[in-house]
Amino acid sequence: MSAGAALARLRPGLALRFALREMRGGLSGFYIFLACIALGTAAIAGVNSLSRSITATIATQGQELLAGDIRFELNNRVATPEERAFLDGLGTVSESSGLRSMARLPDGSNQALVELKAVDGAYPLYGAVKTEPAGPLAELVGRTGDTYGAIAAPLLLDRLGIAPGGEILLGKARIVVRATLVSEPDALSEGFGFAPRLMLSPEALAASGLVQTGSLVEHAYKIRLSDGITAAEARSRAERDFPSAGWSIRASDNAAPALTANVTRFSQFLTLVGLTALIVGGVGVANAVRAFLESKRGVIASFKCLGAPAGFVVTIYLFQILIVTGIGIVIGLVAGMLIPYVAAQFLAGVLPVSTGFEIFPGALLLAAVFGLLTALAFAIAPLGRARRVPATALIRQQGFDAARWPNWRFLAAAGLCLAAIAGLAIATAYDRQISMIFLAAIAFAFILLRGVSMLITALARRSPRLSSPALRLAVGNIHRPGALTPSVVLSLGLGLALLVTLALIDGNLRRELTGNMAERAPNFFFVDIQGSEIEGFRAVLNETLPGGKVIEVPMLRGRILAFNGEDVAKRDVPPSGQWVLRGDRGITYARNLPEGSVLTEGQWWGADYTGEPLVSFSAEEAGELGLKLGDTVTVNVLGRNITAKIANFRKVEWESLSINFVMVFSPNTFAGAPHAWLATVIDPAATPEMEAAALRRITNTFPTITSVRVKDALDIVNELLGQLATAIRAAAAVALAASVLVLAGALAAGNRARVHDAVVMKTLGATRSTLIRAFSYEYAILGLATAVFALFAGGVSAWFVVARVMTLPSRFLPDVAVTTIVVALVMTVGIGLVGTWRILGQKAAPVLRTL
């Protein structure tokens, strides 16, 4: 039996033995490989582990987060005696009421928007309200004489300039703030609030006179279920016995659905950014494998000369790559397991995260699979090239540069790995459309970057002869065989393009919130205006803001139950349109087409229309929900189910922050229904002093009207955006760090050729300064060209997201361009010169003897 045949029979086991034996010398040449795989794996494992930690905490602590086993919510009305009897039959009930209103000082000198929460003696059924100073909740919010007690968030006290023990006016009631609120158990399940909390008793809320006909108030009934009754059973009975109640039902296993959805959505985005870092690291994997195999040319040649089949040689180094990949994945998984524990220390007061150390196998497995597939996808092609190089070429030191494309089987295997990465990313995504767009953009960026590197090489090859020796040498290095151009452009281009995209999106959003949107937006929103107050309210605004434009519309609340008679809960709705069906929506009616709206399809009803109920639907949201003209919409308003036919679609400019509604009904739909009014005032010329005076006048004259200063709301959103931007930049920094690693690896892989070049040049009379200038010019040209690409690709991507997805004005920000160019030049020239400095110090004799 021949040696080759024996090797073929023993191939897997013998190949593994050779692989392990050869690795006794350490992991030299694989450090960049390790770092790239570990970094990307850690990012994906950490983000998904943190997401699952939050969602698991919401699920396991659902009773405390909900302050009950199940929650029934009604808007703008209390439960009927029959409904309340049903709820009482389920277990212990705690009733609370929530609304926004204005708290003001007794002398009328200052006021602030507050999120009111009136709680009864049974609250909370689970968890505890923590205050400073501590005390029984009933005593802190109880009544003493003509005043009622309350618990206020510290921010409210700061805004009003008072301390515990101070008095405020709330509507018609006098309130004493007896303690500051440290925490409330169900704060997260209540949703995002634009104002600080003020907790009081139902008696104080009743005395304030704030709850009137049409007031936007939410009544929540939280229940500790009796033994033997499950949440599913309670929900089923409620839907069966009270089909028209219109209440929103939420169980403790889904205590904060909006928060869970947002966490999942945001974690998907960060996972995709982490996957980008891993794919960028894949370029480093390819460079590392190629450089490693270059260093093993003599060994590979020896194997082939001794009769080893090409497949056997490939198997040896495939085992080594798998072993190194496994080590990198383990390092990444360990780091990923620590990320939720570290992040929990900073998020404990903001999000429901466990502060203990937990392991989430699903998140770790997902990251490990991504890491393995990425390593294989980018390592297979260099292995395929090594397989096709004959032993004679290896002995002649020809290397792999002149090798042909790998065998089609290797290309197919690499393609399958890339397809598996894409399929896994899409299959595990919350929004698959976004995931597909993101992956398509990454693939297109790779193709475009390859084209950019080819263009740079072609331009360098066709450049005129330059008088400067250093510059001439730099241009020659860019297009010579084995040049660093493709590796530098690929590694740096994708990371910088991602950084530019995120920076431009963040910059445009901040510019819109603090600039254009703030200038176009109304000065104030006024809510809960009673019909008897509308004339006096208008008169006060005309006096305090004489140049202002006042717009008033009727305002009700309704929850969409069905489309064409089909329950919306059974409808497959994309994530972008789910917000319309989540909870209650503001609705209105109008005789004429609302100002600023444009009909896109259908006809508006006549001013004296008296036929069947009709509704005008926002065109964009209707498209996401799959609605068409003639479809019916069933809405529950004040406990009544109303079905209306879609008569037309209209374009709504949500970014204007003016009065806009998803649904506008024909006036006959709500004939005789009690409701309040919503109003805005627009006065671009109003100064802060004029706005403050108007706010004081309205609050003191109409204490039950809620006033919202739009600029204050935008400030809160801007602050929240800043917190999100921090997390996004951290994720982008991971991708940029992967780019730096790949860049360093590419430069290290090219050091062997650089050593030969430097020694030959010095032998021929070149000075160290000439070589330094030549290498600096080369790195600067590559960095500048890559930065130009990043600006173009990032600018187009940011424009698409801002203008097409967010439908906001988008513009290019020059400061981002300058920063990107500086970063590119510092990274390429700096990292390049750090590696080159050692090369320039090599002794000539040892190198010349090997040529």
Residue pairs with C-beta under 8 A, 6 or more apart in sequence:
2 307
3 306
3 307
3 308
4 307
4 308
4 309
7 14
7 307
7 308
7 309
7 312
8 309
8 311
8 312
11 309
11 311
11 312
11 315
12 315
14 312
15 312
15 315
15 316
15 319
16 319
18 316
19 316
19 317
19 319
19 320
19 323
20 319
20 323
22 299
22 316
22 320
23 320
23 323
27 34
27 324
27 327
29 288
29 291
29 292
29 295
30 288
30 292
30 324
32 284
32 287
32 288
32 741
32 742
32 744
32 745
32 748
33 284
33 285
33 288
33 289
33 292
33 324
33 325
33 328
33 375
33 745
34 324
34 327
34 328
34 331
35 281
35 284
35 328
35 741
36 278
36 280
36 281
36 282
36 284
36 285
36 288
36 328
36 738
36 741
36 742
36 745
37 278
37 281
37 285
37 325
37 328
37 329
37 332
37 371
37 374
37 375
38 328
38 329
38 331
38 332
38 335
39 277
39 278
39 281
39 332
39 734
39 737
39 738
39 741
40 274
40 275
40 277
40 278
40 279
40 280
40 281
40 332
40 370
40 371
40 374
40 734
40 738
41 278
41 328
41 329
41 331
41 332
41 333
41 336
41 367
41 368
41 370
41 371
42 331
42 332
42 333
42 335
42 336
42 339
42 367
43 270
43 273
43 274
43 277
43 278
43 336
43 731
43 734
44 271
44 274
44 275
44 278
44 336
44 366
44 367
44 370
44 371
45 332
45 333
45 335
45 336
45 337
45 339
45 363
45 364
45 366
45 367
45 368
46 274
46 335
46 336
46 338
46 339
46 340
46 343
47 267
47 270
47 271
47 274
47 339
47 731
48 267
48 271
48 336
48 360
48 362
48 363
48 366
48 367
49 336
49 337
49 339
49 340
49 358
49 359
49 360
49 363
49 364
50 267
50 339
50 340
50 343
50 353
51 263
51 264
51 266
51 267
51 363
52 360
52 362
52 363
53 340
53 344
53 353
53 354
53 358
53 360
54 260
54 263
54 351
54 352
54 353
55 260
55 263
55 264
56 354
56 358
56 360
57 352
57 353
57 354
58 65
58 188
58 255
58 256
58 259
58 260
58 352
59 253
61 255
61 352
62 251
62 252
62 253
62 254
62 255
63 69
63 125
63 126
63 127
63 252
63 255
64 126
64 127
64 185
64 186
65 127
65 185
65 186
65 188
65 189
65 252
65 255
65 256
65 352
66 126
66 186
66 189
66 222
66 250
66 251
66 252
66 255
67 94
67 123
67 124
67 125
67 126
67 127
67 185
67 186
67 189
67 222
68 94
68 125
68 126
68 222
68 223
68 224
68 252
69 91
69 125
69 223
69 224
69 225
69 231
69 251
69 252
70 90
70 222
70 223
70 225
70 231
70 234
70 235
70 249
70 250
70 251
70 252
71 189
71 220
71 221
71 222
71 223
71 249
71 250
71 251
72 79
72 87
72 220
72 221
72 223
72 238
72 247
72 248
72 249
73 218
73 219
73 220
73 221
73 247
73 248
73 249
73 250
74 218
74 219
74 221
74 245
74 246
74 247
74 639
75 216
75 217
75 218
75 219
75 246
75 557
75 559
75 584
76 214
76 215
76 216
76 217
76 556
76 557
76 638
77 219
77 638
77 639
78 219
79 87
79 219
79 221
80 639
82 242
83 242
83 245
83 247
84 93
84 221
86 237
86 238
86 241
86 242
87 93
87 221
87 223
90 223
90 225
90 226
90 229
90 234
91 223
91 224
91 225
91 226
91 229
92 122
92 125
92 223
92 224
92 226
93 122
93 221
93 222
93 223
94 119
94 120
94 122
94 123
94 124
94 125
94 221
94 222
94 223
94 224
95 120
95 122
95 202
95 219
95 220
95 221
95 222
96 117
96 118
96 119
96 120
96 123
96 219
96 220
96 222
97 116
97 117
97 118
97 202
97 205
97 211
97 217
97 218
97 219
97 220
98 115
98 116
98 117
98 118
98 190
98 217
98 218
98 220
99 116
99 210
99 211
99 215
99 216
99 217
99 218
99 528
99 706
100 113
100 114
100 115
100 116
100 194
100 195
100 216
100 527
100 706
100 708
101 113
101 114
101 116
101 170
101 171
101 208
101 210
101 528
101 704
101 706
102 111
102 112
102 113
102 114
102 170
102 699
102 703
102 705
102 706
102 707
103 111
103 112
103 113
103 114
103 156
103 160
103 168
103 169
103 170
103 175
103 198
104 110
104 111
104 112
104 168
104 169
104 170
104 696
104 699
104 700
104 703
105 111
105 160
105 162
105 168
105 169
106 167
106 168
106 169
106 174
108 696
108 699
108 700
109 696
110 159
110 160
110 161
110 696
111 160
111 695
111 696
111 699
111 707
112 156
112 159
112 160
112 195
112 196
113 194
113 195
113 706
113 707
113 708
113 709
113 712
114 152
114 156
114 170
114 195
114 196
114 197
114 198
115 193
115 194
115 195
115 196
115 197
115 198
116 170
116 198
116 200
116 205
116 210
117 184
117 190
117 197
117 198
117 199
117 200
118 199
118 200
118 201
118 202
118 204
118 205
119 137
119 141
119 199
119 200
119 201
119 202
120 201
120 202
121 138
123 129
123 137
123 222
124 184
124 185
124 186
124 222
125 222
125 223
125 224
126 185
126 224
127 185
127 186
128 185
129 137
129 151
129 181
129 183
129 184
129 185
129 199
130 181
130 182
130 183
130 184
131 140
131 151
131 179
131 180
131 181
131 182
132 179
132 180
132 182
133 164
133 179
134 179
135 178
135 179
137 151
139 149
139 178
140 149
140 150
140 151
140 178
140 179
141 148
141 149
141 150
141 151
141 178
141 199
141 200
141 201
141 204
142 148
142 149
142 201
143 149
143 201
143 203
143 204
144 176
146 174
147 167
147 174
147 175
147 176
148 173
148 174
148 175
148 176
148 200
148 201
148 203
148 204
148 207
149 175
149 176
149 177
149 178
149 200
149 201
149 204
150 168
150 170
150 175
150 176
150 177
150 178
150 198
150 199
150 200
150 204
151 177
151 178
151 179
151 180
151 181
151 197
151 198
151 199
151 200
152 177
152 179
152 180
152 181
152 196
152 197
152 198
152 199
153 180
153 181
153 196
153 197
153 198
154 180
154 181
154 196
155 196
156 195
156 196
156 197
156 198
157 163
157 164
157 166
157 177
157 180
159 196
160 166
160 168
162 168
162 177
164 177
164 178
164 179
164 180
165 176
165 177
165 178
166 176
166 177
167 174
167 175
167 176
167 177
168 174
168 175
168 177
169 175
169 703
170 198
170 200
170 204
170 208
170 210
170 703
171 207
171 208
171 209
171 210
171 703
171 704
172 207
172 208
172 209
172 703
172 704
173 204
173 207
173 208
173 209
175 198
175 200
175 204
181 197
181 199
184 197
184 199
186 222
186 255
187 197
188 255
188 256
188 259
188 351
188 352
189 250
189 255
189 256
189 259
191 258
192 258
194 708
194 712
194 713
194 716
205 211
208 703
208 704
209 703
209 704
210 217
210 528
210 704
211 217
212 528
212 530
212 676
212 704
213 530
213 674
213 675
213 676
214 528
214 530
214 555
214 556
214 674
214 675
214 676
214 677
215 528
215 676
215 704
216 527
216 528
216 555
216 557
216 676
216 706
223 234
225 231
225 234
231 251
231 252
231 253
232 251
235 249
235 251
238 245
238 247
238 249
239 249
243 641
244 636
244 639
244 640
244 641
245 636
245 639
246 558
246 559
246 561
246 636
246 637
246 638
246 639
246 640
246 641
248 559
248 583
248 584
250 257
254 260
256 352
257 582
258 582
259 351
261 430
261 575
261 578
263 351
264 430
265 430
265 431
265 575
266 724
266 727
268 429
268 430
268 431
268 434
268 435
269 434
269 728
269 731
270 727
270 728
270 731
271 425
271 428
272 425
272 429
272 435
272 438
272 439
273 498
273 728
273 731
273 732
273 734
273 735
274 731
274 734
274 735
275 370
275 421
275 425
276 442
276 494
276 498
276 735
277 734
277 735
277 737
277 738
278 370
278 371
278 374
278 738
279 374
279 421
279 442
279 494
280 491
280 494
280 495
280 735
280 738
280 739
280 742
281 374
281 738
281 741
281 742
282 374
282 375
282 377
282 378
283 378
283 487
283 490
283 491
283 742
283 746
284 491
284 738
284 741
284 742
284 745
284 746
285 374
285 375
285 378
285 379
286 378
286 379
286 381
286 382
287 487
287 742
287 745
287 746
287 749
288 745
288 749
289 317
289 321
289 378
289 379
289 382
289 383
290 382
290 385
290 400
290 749
291 745
291 748
291 749
292 317
293 300
293 317
293 382
293 383
293 386
293 400
294 399
294 400
294 749
294 752
296 317
297 394
297 397
297 399
298 394
298 395
300 313
300 386
300 389
300 391
300 394
301 391
301 394
301 395
303 312
303 313
303 316
304 310
304 313
304 390
304 391
304 394
305 391
305 395
310 387
310 388
311 387
313 386
313 387
314 383
314 384
314 386
314 387
317 383
317 386
318 379
318 383
321 375
321 376
321 379
321 383
322 375
325 371
325 372
325 375
325 376
325 379
328 371
328 375
329 367
329 368
329 371
329 372
332 367
332 371
333 364
333 367
333 368
336 363
336 364
336 367
337 357
337 359
337 364
340 353
340 354
340 358
340 360
341 355
341 356
341 357
341 358
343 353
344 353
344 354
344 355
345 355
347 353
348 355
366 424
366 428
369 424
370 421
370 424
370 425
373 417
373 418
373 420
373 421
373 424
374 417
374 421
376 413
376 414
376 417
377 414
377 417
377 418
377 421
378 414
380 406
380 410
380 413
380 414
380 417
381 406
381 410
381 411
381 414
382 400
383 406
383 410
384 405
384 406
384 407
384 409
384 410
384 411
385 400
385 403
385 404
385 405
385 406
386 400
386 403
387 406
387 407
387 410
388 403
388 404
388 406
388 407
389 398
389 399
389 400
389 403
393 399
393 402
393 403
401 481
401 482
405 411
422 439
425 435
425 439
426 432
426 435
426 436
426 439
429 435
430 575
431 574
431 575
431 576
433 574
441 797
442 494
445 493
445 494
445 497
445 793
446 490
446 494
448 789
448 793
449 489
449 490
449 493
449 494
449 789
450 486
450 490
452 489
452 493
452 785
452 786
452 789
453 485
453 486
453 489
453 490
456 478
456 485
456 489
456 781
456 782
456 785
457 478
457 479
457 483
457 485
458 479
460 475
460 476
460 478
460 479
460 485
461 479
463 475
465 472
466 472
466 475
469 766
469 770
469 774
470 770
470 771
470 773
470 774
470 777
471 773
471 774
471 777
473 761
473 770
473 771
473 774
473 778
474 774
474 775
474 776
474 777
474 778
474 781
475 777
475 778
475 781
477 483
477 484
477 757
477 774
477 775
477 778
478 485
478 778
478 781
478 782
479 485
482 750
482 753
484 746
484 747
484 750
484 778
484 782
485 782
487 742
487 743
487 746
487 749
487 750
488 743
488 746
488 747
488 779
488 782
488 783
488 786
488 828
489 782
489 785
489 786
489 789
490 742
491 739
491 742
491 743
491 746
492 739
492 743
492 782
492 783
492 786
492 790
492 824
492 827
492 828
493 786
493 789
493 790
493 793
494 735
494 739
495 735
495 736
495 738
495 739
495 740
496 736
496 739
496 786
496 787
496 790
496 794
496 820
496 823
496 824
497 789
497 790
497 793
497 794
497 797
498 732
498 735
498 736
498 794
499 732
499 735
499 736
499 790
499 794
499 820
499 823
500 790
500 791
500 793
500 794
500 795
500 798
500 816
500 820
501 793
501 794
501 797
501 798
501 801
502 728
502 729
502 732
503 794
503 813
503 816
503 819
503 820
504 794
504 795
504 798
504 799
504 802
504 810
504 812
504 813
504 816
505 798
505 801
505 802
506 721
506 725
506 728
506 729
507 813
507 815
507 816
508 798
508 802
508 808
508 809
508 810
508 811
508 813
509 721
509 802
509 806
509 808
510 718
510 721
511 811
511 813
512 655
512 808
512 809
513 714
513 717
513 718
513 721
514 714
514 718
516 809
517 655
517 657
517 714
518 710
518 711
518 714
519 684
520 656
520 657
521 656
521 657
521 658
521 710
521 711
521 714
522 551
522 657
522 658
522 680
522 681
522 682
522 710
523 545
523 548
523 680
523 681
523 682
523 683
523 686
523 691
523 709
523 710
523 711
524 680
524 681
524 691
524 694
524 695
524 707
524 708
524 709
524 710
525 678
525 679
525 680
525 707
525 708
525 710
526 537
526 678
526 679
526 680
526 681
526 698
526 705
526 706
526 707
526 708
527 555
527 676
527 678
527 705
527 706
527 707
527 708
528 676
528 704
528 705
528 706
529 537
529 552
529 676
529 677
529 678
529 679
529 702
529 705
530 676
530 677
530 704
531 676
531 677
533 702
533 705
534 552
534 677
536 701
536 702
537 679
537 698
537 702
537 705
538 550
538 552
540 694
540 697
540 698
540 701
540 702
541 548
541 550
541 681
541 694
541 698
542 548
542 550
543 697
544 690
544 693
544 694
544 697
544 698
545 681
545 683
545 686
545 690
545 691
545 694
547 683
547 685
547 686
548 681
548 682
548 683
548 686
549 681
549 682
549 683
550 679
550 680
550 681
551 595
551 658
551 659
551 679
551 680
551 681
551 682
552 677
552 678
552 679
553 588
553 590
553 594
553 659
553 677
553 678
553 679
554 588
554 589
554 670
554 675
554 676
554 677
554 678
555 586
555 587
555 588
555 675
555 676
555 677
555 678
556 586
556 587
556 588
556 637
556 638
556 670
556 673
556 675
557 584
557 585
557 586
557 587
557 637
558 584
558 585
558 587
558 635
558 636
558 637
558 642
558 663
559 583
559 584
559 585
559 635
559 636
560 568
560 580
560 581
560 585
560 633
560 634
560 635
561 567
561 568
561 634
561 635
561 636
561 641
562 568
562 632
562 633
562 634
562 643
563 571
563 625
563 627
563 631
563 632
563 633
563 634
564 631
564 632
565 632
565 634
568 581
571 581
571 625
571 626
573 581
573 624
573 625
573 626
574 624
576 624
577 621
577 624
577 625
580 621
580 624
580 625
580 662
581 625
585 661
585 662
585 663
586 661
586 678
587 635
587 637
587 661
587 662
587 663
587 664
587 665
588 661
588 664
588 665
588 678
589 664
589 665
589 666
589 667
589 669
589 670
590 664
590 667
591 607
591 667
592 604
592 607
593 599
593 604
593 650
594 650
594 659
594 660
594 661
594 664
596 653
596 656
596 658
596 660
597 650
597 651
597 652
597 660
598 650
598 651
599 648
599 649
599 650
600 619
600 649
600 650
600 651
601 619
601 629
601 648
601 649
602 616
602 629
602 646
602 647
602 648
602 649
603 647
603 648
604 616
604 647
604 648
605 614
605 647
605 666
609 666
609 667
609 668
610 668
611 668
612 644
612 645
613 642
613 643
613 644
613 645
613 665
613 666
613 668
613 669
614 644
614 645
614 646
614 647
614 665
614 666
614 669
615 633
615 644
615 645
615 646
615 647
615 663
615 664
615 665
615 666
615 669
616 646
616 647
616 648
616 649
616 650
616 663
616 664
616 665
617 627
617 633
617 646
617 648
617 649
617 650
617 662
617 663
618 649
618 650
618 651
618 652
618 660
618 661
618 662
618 663
619 649
619 650
619 651
619 652
620 651
620 652
621 662
622 628
622 646
622 649
627 633
627 646
628 646
629 646
629 647
629 648
629 649
630 645
630 646
631 645
631 646
632 643
632 644
632 645
632 646
633 643
633 644
633 645
633 646
633 663
634 641
634 642
634 643
635 641
635 642
635 643
635 644
635 663
636 642
637 670
637 673
638 673
638 674
642 669
642 670
644 665
644 666
644 669
647 666
650 664
652 660
652 661
652 662
653 660
654 660
654 807
655 807
655 808
657 710
658 680
658 682
659 678
659 680
681 694
683 690
686 694
691 709
695 707
695 709
698 705
698 707
699 705
699 707
739 827
740 827
740 831
743 827
743 828
743 831
744 831
744 835
747 831
747 832
747 835
747 836
748 835
751 835
751 839
754 775
754 836
754 839
755 839
755 842
755 847
756 847
756 851
758 771
758 839
758 840
758 842
759 842
759 844
759 847
759 848
760 851
761 770
761 771
762 768
762 771
762 844
763 844
763 848
768 840
771 836
771 840
772 833
772 836
772 840
775 832
775 833
775 836
776 829
776 832
776 833
778 832
779 828
779 829
779 832
779 833
780 825
780 828
780 829
782 828
783 824
783 825
783 827
783 828
783 829
784 821
784 824
784 825
786 824
786 828
787 820
787 821
787 823
787 824
787 825
790 820
790 824
791 817
791 820
791 821
794 820
795 812
798 810
799 810
802 808
802 809
802 810
803 809
803 810
